[in-house]
Amino acid sequence: MRQVTSAQDAGRGGDRPGSGKPMISAARIKRRVRELGREISEVYADIDTPLVMVVILKGATVFAADLLRSLSIPAELEFVRPTRNRSGAAQRGRLRLAHMVAGSLVGRHVLLVTDIVDSGITVNTVANRIGRLGPASLRIATLLDRKAHREVEVQIDFCGFVIPDRFVIGYGIDHAGLYRELPDLHSLK
């Protein structure tokens, strides 16, 4: 796990978010994802069936793709898509899963992959739901751990970076559906 101790204003040096100095560079992300791939491959080296990576859409897509390519063990991909029923812009709403994994997870080793663990509610809800499907094991991998707003304790098994209380964009993480294409991670004010 890498601790990130400072963040730059993503808007510095340009007109749009992501044009300034990145909070975490693409090169640093690439190195860390390769390290995570090696760690995960070592942990799961002796399993008899391919690892099942369950990816939380949409933010974890880029991270999951790079992580999958960094593994030295066989792995399958499944996806979940959580959504919230909202009755107002400021209300959180109840979390539901608009899409759940298609294949059976009974007796399989599952790695739940997410972009960021913030409050912990989403990843905890998805992990509990997957746990009821009978996997042999369930671990969590996240690119980012932002503990400032943690409401539910989450056991993170593989973490890319611990970040300060900043809203981030890039590397698959969006703001209002935009900026996922940025290769680096940037913070917004």
Summary of the structure (lengths in Angstrom):
residues: 189
radius of gyration: 16.5
end to end distance: 24.8
largest distance: 51.4
contacts: 586
relative contact order: 0.22
helix: 22%
strand: 32%
